[in-house]
Amino acid sequence: MDQAQTHPLPPDVVRANLVRTALFLTSYQLLRNAVVDGVRNCFLQVDWNYPEYDQQVLTLARSRFQASLRWLVAQGVLEPLHVDEIYEIRRHRNKIAYDLPRLLIEPHVTFDTKLLDRIGFYLQRLEAFFATLNTSAPAPPIAVGPTITTASSRLLEQLRTTLVAE
């Protein structure tokens, strides 16, 4: 019998682990949405038809995520090294998602906050690029110094602050 079965963790430890896992999973999803939705929105037509998107992006790879990353590299928004790091972030996310039951009951769960910081870096980079293309967006981003702040990047910062405080 393992320690979790013989000695249940206090509810506050389980709660903290649940919060940490949810924060990282949510942060990754913000990045994934920025990649996939951001690229697709570059090709948005009035009638919601995306023939150029299908031809220029979806032909690059089988998955929308991978195809979108390749398109972003071709546009000079990301470098291949960035894509490698985004895949590292995704692997960490998958580990968390697939090991969730174990992670909730382990007394000393740690998360790579460096990867959370990198999610912020990539969100900023993508949002700055997409803001230059989508100047007629319904909710224009707020310029703060040399960077762009959007709802996603503000949410990520709040999540990161919460995760570090836990």
MARMI-41545 format. One record per residue: residue number from 1; x, y, z of N, C-alpha, C in turn. Coordinates in nm, 4 decimals. Example, Ala and Ser with C-alpha at 12.3 -4.5 7.8 and 13.67 -1.06 7.14 Angstrom:
BEGIN
PT  seq       n_u       n_v       n_w      ca_u      ca_v      ca_w       c_u       c_v       c_w
PT    1    1.3190   -0.5690    0.7800    1.2300   -0.4500    0.7800    1.3200   -0.3300    0.7800
PT    2    1.2850   -0.2250    0.7080    1.3670   -0.1060    0.7140    1.2900    0.0030    0.7870
END
This chain:
BEGIN
PT  seq       n_u       n_v       n_w      ca_u      ca_v      ca_w       c_u       c_v       c_w
PT    1    0.0841   -0.1184    0.0000    0.0000    0.0000    0.0000    0.0887    0.1248    0.0000
PT    2    0.0599    0.2214   -0.0833    0.1451    0.3405   -0.0891    0.1054    0.4406    0.0181
PT    3    0.1891    0.5421    0.0347    0.1702    0.6410    0.1404    0.0364    0.7127    0.1286
PT    4   -0.0084    0.7433    0.0067   -0.1338    0.8160   -0.0120   -0.2524    0.7363    0.0396
PT    5   -0.2456    0.6022    0.0291   -0.3555    0.5196    0.0770   -0.3520    0.5028    0.2275
PT    6   -0.2331    0.4982    0.2872   -0.2233    0.4777    0.4312   -0.2284    0.6081    0.5095
PT    7   -0.1847    0.7174    0.4500   -0.1826    0.8472    0.5175   -0.2405    0.9530    0.4241
PT    8   -0.3707    0.9748    0.4290   -0.4300    1.0758    0.3393   -0.3716    1.2142    0.3658
PT    9   -0.3598    1.2897    0.2606   -0.3084    1.4254    0.2728   -0.4156    1.5160    0.3316
PT   10   -0.3720    1.6193    0.4003   -0.4698    1.7163    0.4505   -0.5414    1.7835    0.3328
PT   11   -0.6672    1.8192    0.3503   -0.7433    1.8811    0.2412   -0.6766    2.0057    0.1826
PT   12   -0.6053    2.0838    0.2637   -0.5421    2.2038    0.2098   -0.4296    2.1697    0.1126
PT   13   -0.3593    2.0573    0.1319   -0.2538    2.0153    0.0401   -0.3157    1.9674   -0.0913
PT   14   -0.4224    1.8883   -0.0806   -0.4914    1.8412   -0.2012   -0.5467    1.9607   -0.2783
PT   15   -0.6053    2.0559   -0.2072   -0.6608    2.1762   -0.2702   -0.5514    2.2562   -0.3409
PT   16   -0.4374    2.2738   -0.2746   -0.3263    2.3484   -0.3357   -0.2764    2.2778   -0.4612
PT   17   -0.2661    2.1451   -0.4566   -0.2226    2.0696   -0.5741   -0.3227    2.0827   -0.6877
PT   18   -0.4518    2.0807   -0.6536   -0.5555    2.0960   -0.7554   -0.5471    2.2345   -0.8204
PT   19   -0.5242    2.3355   -0.7401   -0.5110    2.4726   -0.7923   -0.3905    2.4810   -0.8852
PT   20   -0.2770    2.4257   -0.8431   -0.1564    2.4309   -0.9269   -0.1767    2.3611   -1.0609
PT   21   -0.2382    2.2444   -1.0579   -0.2599    2.1726   -1.1834   -0.3552    2.2496   -1.2737
PT   22   -0.4615    2.3019   -1.2161   -0.5585    2.3782   -1.2965   -0.4945    2.5030   -1.3558
PT   23   -0.4087    2.5696   -1.2806   -0.3440    2.6904   -1.3302   -0.2523    2.6600   -1.4482
PT   24   -0.1749    2.5531   -1.4386   -0.0855    2.5224   -1.5499   -0.1649    2.4771   -1.6716
PT   25   -0.2654    2.3920   -1.6514   -0.3463    2.3457   -1.7645   -0.4163    2.4624   -1.8326
PT   26   -0.4667    2.5555   -1.7552   -0.5336    2.6732   -1.8118   -0.4342    2.7602   -1.8877
PT   27   -0.3167    2.7789   -1.8326   -0.2146    2.8604   -1.8979   -0.1740    2.8008   -2.0323
PT   28   -0.1556    2.6697   -2.0348   -0.1217    2.6043   -2.1615   -0.2340    2.6246   -2.2633
PT   29   -0.3583    2.6112   -2.2177   -0.4702    2.6249   -2.3105   -0.4764    2.7655   -2.3694
PT   30   -0.4411    2.8662   -2.2901   -0.4343    3.0029   -2.3430   -0.3326    3.0110   -2.4570
PT   31   -0.2178    2.9471   -2.4373   -0.1149    2.9480   -2.5423   -0.1627    2.8719   -2.6652
PT   32   -0.2186    2.7546   -2.6451   -0.2662    2.6751   -2.7578   -0.3737    2.7502   -2.8364
PT   33   -0.4660    2.8124   -2.7659   -0.5705    2.8898   -2.8330   -0.5113    3.0069   -2.9097
PT   34   -0.4105    3.0723   -2.8522   -0.3478    3.1850   -2.9212   -0.2838    3.1381   -3.0516
PT   35   -0.2212    3.0220   -3.0486   -0.1564    2.9690   -3.1690   -0.2608    2.9312   -3.2734
PT   36   -0.3519    2.8436   -3.2385   -0.4458    2.7880   -3.3365   -0.5484    2.8928   -3.3805
PT   37   -0.6138    2.9568   -3.2853   -0.7181    3.0545   -3.3198   -0.6588    3.1802   -3.3823
PT   38   -0.5432    3.2216   -3.3307   -0.4796    3.3410   -3.3851   -0.4435    3.3255   -3.5317
PT   39   -0.3838    3.2116   -3.5656   -0.3471    3.1874   -3.7055   -0.4723    3.1774   -3.7915
PT   40   -0.5706    3.1021   -3.7465   -0.6940    3.0881   -3.8263   -0.7612    3.2243   -3.8472
PT   41   -0.7617    3.3080   -3.7451   -0.8245    3.4396   -3.7580   -0.7524    3.5313   -3.8556
PT   42   -0.6277    3.5025   -3.8850   -0.5554    3.5802   -3.9866   -0.6185    3.5635   -4.1244
PT   43   -0.6898    3.4548   -4.1426   -0.7502    3.4234   -4.2721   -0.9015    3.4402   -4.2714
PT   44   -0.9534    3.4993   -4.1675   -1.0977    3.5129   -4.1523   -1.1595    3.5887   -4.2688
PT   45   -1.2630    3.5310   -4.3243   -1.3390    3.5940   -4.4321   -1.4753    3.6343   -4.3769
PT   46   -1.5399    3.7249   -4.4416   -1.6706    3.7708   -4.3967   -1.7699    3.6552   -4.3873
PT   47   -1.7630    3.5619   -4.4799   -1.8585    3.4509   -4.4812   -1.8085    3.3296   -4.4024
PT   48   -1.7056    3.3452   -4.3207   -1.6494    3.2388   -4.2381   -1.5937    3.1242   -4.3226
PT   49   -1.5513    3.1557   -4.4434   -1.4904    3.0585   -4.5313   -1.3386    3.0777   -4.5225
PT   50   -1.2648    2.9700   -4.5091   -1.1209    2.9792   -4.4886   -1.0407    2.9069   -4.5977
PT   51   -1.0643    2.9306   -4.7258   -0.9898    2.8534   -4.8265   -0.8392    2.8798   -4.8220
PT   52   -0.7990    3.0032   -4.7986   -0.6551    3.0327   -4.7911   -0.5922    2.9678   -4.6683
PT   53   -0.6637    2.9650   -4.5579   -0.6164    2.8988   -4.4356   -0.5951    2.7503   -4.4622
PT   54   -0.6912    2.6896   -4.5280   -0.6785    2.5471   -4.5606   -0.5544    2.5219   -4.6462
PT   55   -0.5306    2.6094   -4.7444   -0.4191    2.5901   -4.8375   -0.2846    2.6281   -4.7767
PT   56   -0.2796    2.7402   -4.7034   -0.1521    2.7913   -4.6553   -0.1099    2.7364   -4.5194
PT   57   -0.2054    2.6888   -4.4410   -0.1717    2.6438   -4.3058   -0.1943    2.4936   -4.2886
PT   58   -0.3146    2.4497   -4.3130   -0.3483    2.3103   -4.2825   -0.2701    2.2096   -4.3642
PT   59   -0.2143    2.2505   -4.4761   -0.1324    2.1589   -4.5559    0.0079    2.1404   -4.4967
PT   60    0.0441    2.2185   -4.3955    0.1787    2.2125   -4.3379    0.1985    2.0954   -4.2417
PT   61    0.0893    2.0452   -4.1828    0.0990    1.9336   -4.0879   -0.0397    1.8758   -4.0654
PT   62   -0.0436    1.7599   -4.0035   -0.1726    1.6934   -3.9801   -0.2534    1.7598   -3.8698
PT   63   -0.1884    1.8083   -3.7673   -0.2630    1.8716   -3.6573   -0.2664    2.0232   -3.6785
PT   64   -0.3760    2.0839   -3.6407   -0.3895    2.2301   -3.6519   -0.2814    2.3011   -3.5709
PT   65   -0.2517    2.2482   -3.4529   -0.1522    2.3100   -3.3660   -0.0151    2.3095   -3.4328
PT   66    0.0274    2.1938   -3.4804    0.1582    2.1839   -3.5454    0.1618    2.2658   -3.6737
PT   67    0.0557    2.2601   -3.7522    0.0508    2.3385   -3.8765    0.0582    2.4878   -3.8453
PT   68   -0.0117    2.5307   -3.7425   -0.0107    2.6729   -3.7047    0.1287    2.7159   -3.6589
PT   69    0.1954    2.6309   -3.5818    0.3318    2.6629   -3.5389    0.4252    2.6738   -3.6598
PT   70    0.4125    2.5844   -3.7534    0.4969    2.5903   -3.8737    0.4694    2.7178   -3.9532
PT   71    0.3426    2.7573   -3.9622    0.3079    2.8799   -4.0334    0.3694    3.0003   -3.9620
PT   72    0.3641    3.0001   -3.8291    0.4223    3.1111   -3.7525    0.5733    3.1190   -3.7718
PT   73    0.6397    3.0050   -3.7843    0.7838    3.0039   -3.8140    0.8071    3.0621   -3.9528
PT   74    0.7263    3.0207   -4.0498    0.7419    3.0712   -4.1872    0.7195    3.2219   -4.1949
PT   75    0.6369    3.2757   -4.1064    0.6105    3.4194   -4.1043    0.7170    3.4967   -4.0258
PT   76    0.8082    3.4251   -3.9599    0.9122    3.4904   -3.8814    0.8679    3.5309   -3.7416
PT   77    0.7516    3.4856   -3.7004    0.7013    3.5187   -3.5664    0.7705    3.4330   -3.4614
PT   78    0.7916    3.3073   -3.4945    0.8610    3.2143   -3.4063    0.9813    3.1566   -3.4788
PT   79    1.0760    3.1097   -3.4008    1.1921    3.0395   -3.4546    1.1772    2.8912   -3.4223
PT   80    1.2454    2.8036   -3.4934    1.2355    2.6601   -3.4624    1.2664    2.6285   -3.3153
PT   81    1.3610    2.7009   -3.2569    1.3921    2.6808   -3.1148    1.2712    2.7123   -3.0272
PT   82    1.1943    2.8143   -3.0645    1.0721    2.8472   -2.9909    0.9717    2.7331   -2.9979
PT   83    0.9586    2.6764   -3.1170    0.8639    2.5656   -3.1353    0.9055    2.4471   -3.0491
PT   84    1.0347    2.4188   -3.0427    1.0828    2.3108   -2.9567    1.0424    2.3359   -2.8119
PT   85    1.0569    2.4585   -2.7684    1.0212    2.4914   -2.6298    0.8696    2.4826   -2.6082
PT   86    0.7928    2.5223   -2.7060    0.6467    2.5097   -2.6949    0.6082    2.3625   -2.6851
PT   87    0.6760    2.2758   -2.7575    0.6503    2.1320   -2.7441    0.6921    2.0818   -2.6063
PT   88    0.7982    2.1376   -2.5484    0.8360    2.1016   -2.4113    0.7254    2.1426   -2.3139
PT   89    0.6695    2.2607   -2.3356    0.5578    2.3077   -2.2530    0.4399    2.2111   -2.2677
PT   90    0.4127    2.1693   -2.3893    0.3015    2.0763   -2.4131    0.3265    1.9422   -2.3461
PT   91    0.4503    1.8926   -2.3504    0.4821    1.7659   -2.2820    0.4588    1.7786   -2.1318
PT   92    0.4988    1.8924   -2.0743    0.4770    1.9150   -1.9309    0.3272    1.9199   -1.9020
PT   93    0.2525    1.9853   -1.9887    0.1071    1.9913   -1.9737    0.0460    1.8518   -1.9809
PT   94    0.0907    1.7708   -2.0762    0.0374    1.6354   -2.0895    0.0692    1.5506   -1.9672
PT   95    0.1901    1.5669   -1.9144    0.2277    1.4928   -1.7931    0.1327    1.5290   -1.6792
PT   96    0.1054    1.6561   -1.6658    0.0134    1.7006   -1.5598   -0.1263    1.6439   -1.5848
PT   97   -0.1755    1.6564   -1.7051   -0.3118    1.6120   -1.7357   -0.3267    1.4611   -1.7189
PT   98   -0.2286    1.3847   -1.7644   -0.2398    1.2395   -1.7598   -0.2102    1.1830   -1.6215
PT   99   -0.1315    1.2532   -1.5413   -0.0985    1.2067   -1.4066   -0.1789    1.2805   -1.2995
PT  100   -0.2864    1.3435   -1.3381   -0.3615    1.4275   -1.2451   -0.4008    1.3573   -1.1151
PT  101   -0.4573    1.2365   -1.1193   -0.4932    1.1743   -0.9906   -0.3736    1.1591   -0.8961
PT  102   -0.2599    1.1176   -0.9494   -0.1400    1.1023   -0.8659   -0.0913    1.2374   -0.8156
PT  103   -0.0920    1.3373   -0.9035   -0.0422    1.4688   -0.8649   -0.1259    1.5325   -0.7543
PT  104   -0.2536    1.5010   -0.7522   -0.3402    1.5600   -0.6498   -0.3113    1.5070   -0.5106
PT  105   -0.2584    1.3857   -0.5017   -0.2393    1.3263   -0.3693   -0.0938    1.3195   -0.3258
PT  106   -0.0026    1.3666   -0.4082    0.1387    1.3680   -0.3689    0.1642    1.4884   -0.2789
PT  107    0.2393    1.4691   -0.1729    0.2592    1.5804   -0.0797    0.3448    1.6949   -0.1339
PT  108    0.4360    1.6667   -0.2265    0.5288    1.7702   -0.2729    0.5259    1.7813   -0.4247
PT  109    0.4171    1.8322   -0.4777    0.4053    1.8509   -0.6218    0.4721    1.9822   -0.6592
PT  110    0.5584    1.9773   -0.7579    0.6214    2.0999   -0.8056    0.5908    2.1165   -0.9533
PT  111    0.5827    2.2400   -0.9943    0.5589    2.2719   -1.1336    0.6709    2.3606   -1.1811
PT  112    0.7040    2.3443   -1.3055    0.8125    2.4212   -1.3641    0.7627    2.5617   -1.3950
PT  113    0.7871    2.6537   -1.3017    0.7390    2.7905   -1.3204    0.8130    2.8604   -1.4337
PT  114    0.9321    2.8100   -1.4700    1.0030    2.8654   -1.5859    0.9178    2.8463   -1.7113
PT  115    0.8556    2.7313   -1.7220    0.7697    2.7068   -1.8384    0.6477    2.7977   -1.8368
PT  116    0.5983    2.8273   -1.7194    0.4860    2.9207   -1.7098    0.5293    3.0601   -1.7564
PT  117    0.6500    3.1003   -1.7193    0.7033    3.2286   -1.7670    0.7185    3.2280   -1.9192
PT  118    0.7602    3.1151   -1.9744    0.7767    3.1047   -2.1197    0.6417    3.1104   -2.1914
PT  119    0.5387    3.0553   -2.1291    0.4050    3.0685   -2.1868    0.3721    3.2170   -2.1996
PT  120    0.4034    3.2934   -2.0957    0.3805    3.4382   -2.1004    0.4583    3.5050   -2.2123
PT  121    0.5833    3.4653   -2.2290    0.6660    3.5204   -2.3361    0.6023    3.4941   -2.4723
PT  122    0.5589    3.3696   -2.4954    0.5010    3.3361   -2.6256    0.3649    3.4019   -2.6458
PT  123    0.2854    3.4121   -2.5410    0.1580    3.4829   -2.5549    0.1818    3.6277   -2.5960
PT  124    0.2768    3.6938   -2.5318    0.3090    3.8334   -2.5659    0.3536    3.8441   -2.7114
PT  125    0.4395    3.7546   -2.7520    0.4932    3.7570   -2.8889    0.3813    3.7367   -2.9909
PT  126    0.2967    3.6375   -2.9661    0.1862    3.6086   -3.0583    0.0844    3.7213   -3.0599
PT  127    0.0489    3.7706   -2.9430   -0.0513    3.8767   -2.9365   -0.0028    4.0047   -3.0028
PT  128    0.1259    4.0338   -2.9904    0.1798    4.1519   -3.0580    0.1711    4.1354   -3.2099
PT  129    0.2041    4.0159   -3.2589    0.1957    3.9893   -3.4025    0.0519    3.9984   -3.4512
PT  130   -0.0389    3.9311   -3.3827   -0.1783    3.9293   -3.4268   -0.2431    4.0667   -3.4145
PT  131   -0.2006    4.1459   -3.3173   -0.2563    4.2809   -3.3016   -0.2221    4.3683   -3.4217
PT  132   -0.1054    4.3469   -3.4806   -0.0684    4.4262   -3.5976   -0.1505    4.3869   -3.7197
PT  133   -0.1999    4.2621   -3.7205   -0.2797    4.2140   -3.8332   -0.4281    4.2405   -3.8159
PT  134   -0.4732    4.2376   -3.6941   -0.6158    4.2467   -3.6644   -0.6491    4.3801   -3.5986
PT  135   -0.6251    4.4868   -3.6671   -0.6485    4.6178   -3.6074   -0.7958    4.6488   -3.5894
PT  136   -0.8839    4.5716   -3.6526   -1.0273    4.5951   -3.6362   -1.0895    4.4955   -3.5395
PT  137   -1.0098    4.4386   -3.4498   -1.0627    4.3430   -3.3521   -1.1649    4.4122   -3.2627
PT  138   -1.2694    4.3405   -3.2203   -1.3742    4.4019   -3.1388   -1.3226    4.4590   -3.0074
PT  139   -1.2241    4.3936   -2.9466   -1.1676    4.4434   -2.8215   -1.0192    4.4667   -2.8445
PT  140   -0.9822    4.5874   -2.8906   -0.8415    4.6108   -2.9235   -0.7523    4.5965   -2.8011
PT  141   -0.6323    4.5444   -2.8205   -0.5400    4.5303   -2.7081   -0.4979    4.6663   -2.6547
PT  142   -0.4590    4.6656   -2.5296   -0.4141    4.7881   -2.4636   -0.2617    4.7909   -2.4716
PT  143   -0.2085    4.8946   -2.5288   -0.0632    4.9060   -2.5397   -0.0068    4.9514   -2.4057
PT  144    0.0933    4.8783   -2.3585    0.1605    4.9138   -2.2342    0.3090    4.9114   -2.2654
PT  145    0.3679    5.0269   -2.2816    0.5086    5.0323   -2.3190    0.5285    4.9623   -2.4520
PT  146    0.6367    4.8827   -2.4631    0.6656    4.8177   -2.5902    0.5894    4.6868   -2.6102
PT  147    0.5072    4.6456   -2.5115    0.4363    4.5187   -2.5236    0.2866    4.5417   -2.5392
PT  148    0.2165    4.4356   -2.5695    0.0722    4.4379   -2.5855    0.0119    4.3610   -2.4684
PT  149   -0.0907    4.4158   -2.4074   -0.1603    4.3459   -2.2999   -0.3013    4.3172   -2.3455
PT  150   -0.3382    4.1906   -2.3402   -0.4733    4.1489   -2.3772   -0.5325    4.0744   -2.2592
PT  151   -0.6578    4.0363   -2.2736   -0.7239    3.9613   -2.1671   -0.6483    3.8319   -2.1369
PT  152   -0.5992    3.7637   -2.2395   -0.5259    3.6382   -2.2178   -0.3974    3.6605   -2.1404
PT  153   -0.3217    3.7624   -2.1763   -0.1953    3.7846   -2.1054   -0.2190    3.8343   -1.9628
PT  154   -0.3257    3.9118   -1.9419   -0.3589    3.9541   -1.8046   -0.4011    3.8338   -1.7213
PT  155   -0.4810    3.7437   -1.7793   -0.5224    3.6233   -1.7082   -0.4019    3.5364   -1.6767
PT  156   -0.3113    3.5207   -1.7723   -0.1921    3.4407   -1.7485   -0.1101    3.4987   -1.6343
PT  157   -0.0943    3.6287   -1.6310   -0.0175    3.6907   -1.5225   -0.0841    3.6653   -1.3877
PT  158   -0.2155    3.6730   -1.3840   -0.2871    3.6442   -1.2601   -0.2683    3.4977   -1.2199
PT  159   -0.2743    3.4064   -1.3173   -0.2530    3.2647   -1.2886   -0.1107    3.2396   -1.2381
PT  160   -0.0130    3.3017   -1.3051    0.1272    3.2838   -1.2648    0.1498    3.3342   -1.1242
PT  161    0.0954    3.4499   -1.0928    0.1092    3.5070   -0.9596    0.0465    3.4144   -0.8554
PT  162   -0.0674    3.3585   -0.8869   -0.1347    3.2661   -0.7963   -0.0526    3.1399   -0.7765
PT  163    0.0017    3.0845   -0.8835    0.0803    2.9627   -0.8754    0.2061    2.9842   -0.7915
PT  164    0.2736    3.0948   -0.8128    0.3963    3.1220   -0.7376    0.3644    3.1444   -0.5905
PT  165    0.2480    3.2041   -0.5600    0.2100    3.2332   -0.4220    0.1718    3.1070   -0.3459
PT  166    0.1298    3.0022   -0.4168    0.0849    2.8791   -0.3499    0.1991    2.8094   -0.2819
END
